[in-house]
Amino acid sequence: MPLSLFFGQRASYDAATASSYFFTGVANPPLMNRENLNVVRWQQGQAFLLRPGHAPQSLGAGEMRLPENTCLALPSDRVRNLTVPVAPEEVKHLRRALPFMLEESLLEDVSELHFAHAPMRDGLQAVGVVKRATINHWMEEMPEPLKELPWVTEALCLPWAADQWTLLFESESVLVRWGEAEGARIETALLPALLDSLDSEQDLMVAYGEDEAAAKACIPTQFHDRMQWRQGGLSEALLLAEPVPAGPDLRQGEFAPQLPLRRWWGVWQQVVIALGVALILKTALSVADYQTLKAEDLQLRQAIQDSYRRINPTGAVVDVEKQLNRQLAELGAGAQHRAFTPVLVALLSAAGEVPNITLTSVNYSGGREIRVNLSAPNFQSVEQVREQLGQRSLPASLESSNARGDGVVARLRVEI
């Protein structure tokens, strides 16, 4: 991280960390990130929680209470990190193509390796390579809470900037991060060879550790004027680390995290059992209601059929209600027809309102029309009869009229 970011900032941090920066001669200690990254280191089957500025905390085999923004940092000597340029059209096939793209740069058989990748800027992909046997071993021995964390390598948890290398000196090895998604753990004796092989145009080399003199003895002299020493280990380095770990999450492909069905079952077991019992009871009640309603429906159908037989004792019965409605409609009492007797009464009363009108015949065949033959003294009397029928909601039209003797014979069609 550029030194310009260190000045003019105020923050609260651990007192021991502050004193260590004071005695190392750093004028302004670095600012503690408000969303610091917490790391769980997995070493020889044991998990240690590292919170920024705090001593490592051993995690037991029981229930683990992990803080937010925590990742699992795996040994960088077991995982190789590198950066690969990939064309945009090849990204969708990258998972299958990676083994063949890196086959010549790897010593192991690619069929025995697991590849994980994550996109970066400018068409670059951060790639992590680990043996399948190794990641399978981690999957078998690691507690369930740790399997749900992002899996990254410890070297990529160190702070880094574009013009900076970061070194962490530990007992017999050094953790080095020299790129955004590149880093490794190497033996202390091999550090000079690694630094000479890297790009030497870096402006700053930030080194963490407990013994500054021993660390400088391992670093070539041409890098001494660029080195900035900071007392402490990985927990102190996390004070300046990004809140999101760099590099790909190794849990990809066949090792991608699965739904925690067993844990969900433990939480929701009683609820599921209660819902199952309620569903069984509801189903039983619904079946009982169905049987009761079915028996009542049979009784109602039998009662309807008995009622129909009292009206029409002969003939086959298919649909009682439909058959009865059809028969009533044919008799003139349906919903679409008026009864014949009231119509006949209205017809006679209309004719009685006009003097000297004689009804000679009334023809009705069960439809919606009645034809009436009458004799009248003149045509005006026939029109008066039509008007009287219209007042009684019986529209009538003149079909024919003829003069006969001293009067008129006419035929009216009356709609009912």
C-alpha positions in Angstrom: 0.0 0.0 0.0 1.5 3.5 -0.9 3.0 5.4 2.0 0.9 8.4 1.1 -2.2 6.6 2.5 -0.6 6.3 5.9 -0.3 10.0 6.7 -3.1 12.3 8.0 -5.2 9.3 9.2 -6.5 8.6 12.6 -7.7 5.2 13.8 -7.9 3.1 17.0 -5.9 -0.1 17.0 -4.3 -2.5 19.5 -1.9 -0.9 21.9 0.7 -3.7 21.5 0.6 -3.2 17.7 1.0 0.6 18.1 4.0 0.2 20.3 5.6 -2.2 17.9 5.3 0.3 15.1 6.8 3.0 17.3 9.9 1.0 18.1 10.4 0.0 14.5 10.7 3.7 13.5 7.6 4.0 11.4 6.4 7.5 11.8 2.7 6.9 11.2 1.2 3.4 11.9 -1.2 2.2 9.2 -4.9 2.7 9.5 -7.0 -0.2 10.6 -9.6 -1.2 8.1 -13.1 -0.8 9.3 -14.1 -4.1 7.7 -11.0 -6.1 8.4 -10.6 -9.6 7.0 -10.6 -12.4 9.6 -8.6 -15.5 8.7 -8.8 -19.1 9.8 -5.5 -20.9 9.2 -5.6 -24.6 8.8 -2.3 -26.3 9.9 -1.8 -30.0 10.5 -5.5 -30.7 11.2 -5.9 -27.7 13.6 -7.7 -24.5 13.0 -6.6 -21.1 14.3 -8.6 -17.9 14.1 -6.6 -14.7 13.4 -8.4 -11.5 14.0 -6.5 -8.3 12.9 -4.3 -7.1 15.8 -5.1 -10.1 18.1 -3.2 -13.2 19.0 -4.2 -16.5 17.2 -7.1 -18.3 18.8 -7.3 -22.1 18.6 -10.7 -23.4 17.5 -11.9 -26.5 19.1 -13.8 -29.4 17.5 -17.1 -28.3 19.0 -19.3 -25.5 17.9 -17.4 -22.6 16.2 -18.5 -19.0 16.5 -16.7 -17.2 13.7 -16.9 -13.4 13.1 -18.3 -12.0 10.0 -16.0 -11.5 6.9 -14.0 -14.6 7.7 -12.2 -16.8 5.1 -10.2 -20.0 5.4 -6.5 -19.5 4.5 -4.9 -22.8 3.2 -1.1 -23.4 3.2 0.5 -21.6 0.2 3.0 -24.4 -0.2 0.2 -26.8 -1.1 -1.6 -24.4 -3.5 -0.1 -22.7 -6.5 -1.4 -19.2 -7.5 -0.8 -17.7 -10.9 -2.4 -15.2 -13.3 -3.4 -16.3 -16.8 -4.6 -14.1 -19.7 -7.8 -15.4 -21.3 -9.6 -14.1 -24.3 -13.3 -13.1 -23.6 -14.6 -15.8 -26.0 -12.7 -18.5 -24.1 -14.1 -17.7 -20.6 -17.2 -19.9 -20.9 -15.0 -22.9 -21.7 -12.2 -22.0 -19.2 -12.9 -24.7 -16.7 -12.3 -27.4 -19.2 -9.5 -25.6 -21.0 -7.4 -24.6 -18.0 -5.7 -28.1 -17.6 -4.5 -28.0 -21.2 -3.5 -24.4 -21.1 -1.2 -24.9 -18.0 -0.1 -28.5 -18.7 3.4 -27.6 -19.9 4.1 -25.3 -16.9 3.1 -28.0 -14.3 5.1 -31.0 -13.2 2.2 -33.0 -12.0 -0.3 -34.8 -14.2 -3.2 -32.4 -14.8 -5.7 -35.3 -14.3 -4.5 -35.3 -10.6 -5.0 -31.5 -10.1 -7.9 -29.3 -9.3 -8.2 -25.9 -11.0 -10.1 -22.9 -9.7 -10.3 -19.5 -11.3 -11.8 -16.0 -10.8 -12.0 -13.1 -13.2 -9.7 -10.1 -12.8 -9.2 -6.9 -14.9 -8.0 -6.6 -18.5 -8.9 -10.1 -19.5 -6.8 -11.8 -16.7 -7.9 -14.8 -14.6 -6.6 -15.6 -11.2 -6.0 -19.3 -11.1 -5.4 -21.7 -8.1 -4.0 -25.2 -8.6 -4.0 -27.9 -5.9 -3.8 -31.7 -5.9 -7.1 -33.4 -5.9 -5.9 -35.8 -3.1 -5.0 -32.8 -1.0 -8.3 -31.0 -1.3 -10.1 -34.3 -0.8 -8.2 -34.8 2.4 -9.1 -31.3 3.6 -12.8 -32.0 2.8 -12.7 -35.1 4.9 -11.0 -33.8 8.0 -12.3 -30.2 8.1 -15.2 -29.3 10.4 -18.5 -28.4 8.7 -18.4 -24.7 9.7 -15.0 -24.3 7.9 -16.4 -25.9 4.8 -18.8 -23.0 4.4 -16.1 -20.3 4.4 -14.4 -19.1 1.2 -11.2 -21.2 0.6 -8.2 -19.1 -0.4 -4.4 -19.3 0.1 -2.7 -17.6 3.0 -0.3 -15.7 0.8 -3.2 -13.8 -0.9 -4.5 -12.7 2.5 -1.4 -10.4 2.9 -1.8 -6.7 2.1 -0.6 -5.7 -1.3 -0.3 -2.7 -3.7 0.8 -2.4 -7.3 4.2 -1.1 -6.3 4.8 -3.3 -3.3 5.9 -6.8 -2.3 4.8 -8.2 1.1 6.9 -10.7 3.0 5.9 -12.5 6.2 8.9 -14.2 8.0 7.9 -17.2 10.1 9.9 -20.0 11.8 11.6 -21.7 8.8 9.7 -20.2 5.8 8.6 -17.0 4.3 5.2 -16.1 3.0 5.5 -13.9 -0.1 3.0 -12.0 -2.1 4.3 -10.3 -5.2 1.1 -9.8 -7.3 -2.6 -9.2 -7.0 -3.3 -12.9 -7.3 0.3 -14.4 -7.0 2.1 -15.5 -3.9 3.7 -18.5 -2.3 5.4 -19.9 0.8 9.1 -20.9 0.3 12.0 -21.9 2.5 14.0 -19.0 3.9 17.1 -20.2 2.0 15.3 -19.9 -1.3 14.1 -16.4 -0.8 17.0 -14.6 -2.6 16.5 -16.7 -5.7 12.8 -15.9 -5.7 13.4 -12.2 -5.3 16.0 -12.1 -8.1 13.5 -13.9 -10.4 10.8 -11.4 -9.8 10.4 -7.9 -11.3 12.9 -5.8 -9.4 11.2 -2.4 -10.2 9.1 -2.4 -7.1 9.3 0.7 -5.0 8.6 -0.9 -1.6 9.2 -4.2 0.1 7.1 -4.5 3.3 8.3 -7.2 5.7 6.6 -8.6 8.8 8.3 -10.7 11.4 9.9 -10.9 14.9 13.6 -10.6 14.1 14.6 -7.8 11.7 18.3 -8.6 11.6 17.7 -12.3 10.7 15.2 -11.2 8.0 17.6 -8.7 6.4 20.3 -11.4 6.3 18.0 -13.5 4.1 17.3 -10.6 1.7 19.8 -9.6 -1.0 21.5 -6.3 -0.2 20.1 -4.5 -3.2 16.7 -4.7 -1.7 17.6 -3.4 1.8 17.0 0.3 0.9 13.5 -0.6 -0.3 12.5 -2.7 2.7 10.2 -1.4 5.4 10.2 -3.5 8.5 7.0 -4.0 10.6 7.0 -6.0 13.8 4.3 -8.7 14.0 2.8 -11.6 12.2 -0.2 -12.3 10.0 -2.7 -10.8 12.4 -0.9 -7.5 12.3 -0.6 -7.7 8.5 -4.4 -8.2 8.3 -4.9 -4.6 9.7 -3.9 -3.4 6.2 -5.4 -6.2 4.1 -8.3 -5.8 1.8 -11.7 -6.8 3.3 -12.2 -9.3 0.4 -9.6 -11.9 -0.1 -7.9 -12.0 -3.5 -7.7 -15.0 -5.8 -10.3 -17.7 -6.6 -12.3 -19.6 -4.1 -10.9 -23.2 -4.3 -14.4 -24.6 -3.7 -15.4 -24.9 -7.4 -16.5 -27.7 -9.7 -17.0 -30.9 -7.9 -15.8 -29.3 -4.7 -18.4 -26.5 -4.8 -20.3 -26.0 -1.5 -23.4 -28.1 -1.2 -26.6 -27.2 0.6 -26.3 -28.0 4.3 -29.2 -30.4 4.3 -28.1 -32.2 7.4 -27.8 -29.0 9.4 -31.1 -27.7 8.1 -32.8 -31.0 9.1 -31.5 -30.6 12.6 -32.9 -27.1 12.8 -36.3 -27.7 11.2 -36.8 -31.4 12.2 -39.5 -30.7 14.8 -41.3 -28.2 12.5 -41.3 -30.7 9.6 -42.7 -33.4 11.9 -45.4 -31.1 13.2 -46.3 -30.1 9.7 -46.4 -33.7 8.6 -48.7 -34.7 11.5 -51.0 -31.7 10.6 -51.0 -32.7 7.0 -52.0 -36.2 7.8 -54.8 -35.0 10.1 -56.0 -32.6 7.5 -56.0 -35.3 4.8 -57.9 -37.7 7.1 -60.6 -35.0 7.8 -60.8 -34.2 4.1 -61.4 -37.9 3.3 -64.1 -38.1 6.0 -65.8 -35.0 4.7 -65.7 -36.3 1.2 -67.3 -39.6 2.2 -70.0 -37.7 4.1 -70.7 -35.3 1.3 -70.8 -38.2 -1.2 -73.5 -40.0 0.9 -75.5 -36.8 1.2 -75.2 -36.3 -2.6 -76.6 -39.8 -3.3 -79.5 -39.1 -0.9 -80.3 -35.8 -2.7 -80.1 -37.5 -6.1 -82.5 -40.2 -5.0 -84.9 -37.6 -3.6 -84.8 -35.6 -6.9 -85.5 -38.8 -8.9 -88.4 -39.7 -6.6 -89.8 -36.2 -7.1 -89.5 -36.6 -10.8 -91.2 -39.9 -10.8 -94.2 -38.5 -9.1 -94.5 -36.0 -12.0 -93.6 -38.3 -14.8 -93.7 -42.0 -13.8 -92.7 -43.4 -17.2 -89.6 -43.1 -19.4 -85.9 -43.3 -18.8 -84.2 -41.0 -16.4 -80.8 -39.6 -17.5 -80.6 -36.1 -16.1 -83.6 -35.3 -14.0 -83.2 -31.5 -13.8 -82.6 -31.1 -17.5 -85.3 -33.4 -18.6 -87.9 -31.7 -16.3 -87.0 -28.3 -17.5 -87.3 -29.4 -21.1 -90.7 -30.9 -20.5 -91.9 -27.8 -18.6 -90.8 -25.6 -21.5 -92.7 -27.7 -23.9 -95.8 -27.3 -21.8 -95.5 -23.5 -21.9 -94.3 -22.9 -18.4 -90.7 -22.6 -19.1 -88.6 -19.6 -18.4 -88.7 -18.4 -22.1 -92.5 -18.7 -22.6 -95.7 -17.3 -21.1 -98.5 -19.6 -19.9 -101.2 -20.0 -22.5 -104.2 -19.5 -20.2 -103.3 -16.0 -19.1 -102.6 -15.1 -22.7 -106.0 -16.3 -23.8 -107.7 -14.3 -21.1 -105.8 -11.2 -22.2 -106.7 -11.9 -25.8 -110.4 -12.2 -25.0 -110.4 -9.0 -22.9 -108.8 -7.1 -25.7 -111.4 -8.2 -28.2 -114.1 -7.4 -25.7 -113.0 -3.7 -25.5 -113.9 -3.2 -29.2 -117.6 -3.4 -30.2 -118.9 -6.0 -32.7 -115.7 -8.1 -32.7 -116.2 -11.8 -33.2 -113.3 -14.3 -32.7 -113.8 -17.1 -35.2 -110.7 -19.2 -34.3 -107.6 -19.2 -32.1 -104.7 -21.4 -33.3 -101.8 -22.3 -30.8 -99.2 -25.1 -31.4 -97.1 -24.7 -28.3 -94.6 -22.1 -29.8 -94.3 -18.4 -29.2 -97.1 -17.3 -31.5 -100.9 -17.4 -31.6 -102.9 -16.9 -34.8 -106.3 -15.3 -34.3 -109.1 -15.2 -36.9 -111.7 -12.5 -36.3 -114.5 -10.6 -38.0 -115.1 -6.9 -37.5 -117.4 -4.2 -38.9 -114.4 -2.3 -40.5 -110.7 -2.0 -40.7 -110.6 0.6 -37.9 -112.0 -2.0 -35.5 -109.2 -4.5 -36.4 -106.6 -1.8 -35.6 -108.3 -1.1 -32.3 -108.0 -4.8 -31.4 -104.2 -4.6 -32.2 -103.8 -1.6 -30.0 -105.6 -3.3 -27.1 -103.3 -6.3 -27.4 -100.2 -4.1 -27.5 -101.4 -2.4 -24.2 -101.4 -5.9 -22.7 -97.8 -6.6 -23.8 -99.0 -8.9 -26.6 -97.5 -7.5 -29.9 -99.8 -8.3 -32.8 -99.3 -8.0 -36.5 -101.9 -8.1 -39.3 -101.3 -11.1 -41.6 -104.4 -10.7 -43.9 -107.7 -8.8 -44.1 -110.5 -9.1 -46.6 -113.8 -7.3 -47.0 -116.8 -9.7 -46.8 -120.4 -8.5 -47.0 -120.9 -5.7 -44.5 -117.7 -6.3 -42.5 -114.1 -7.4 -42.6 -112.4 -10.8 -42.0 -108.8 -10.5 -40.6 -106.0 -12.7 -39.3 -103.7 -11.5 -36.5 -100.4 -13.0 -35.4 -99.9 -12.5 -31.7 -96.4 -13.0 -30.0 -96.4 -14.4 -26.5 
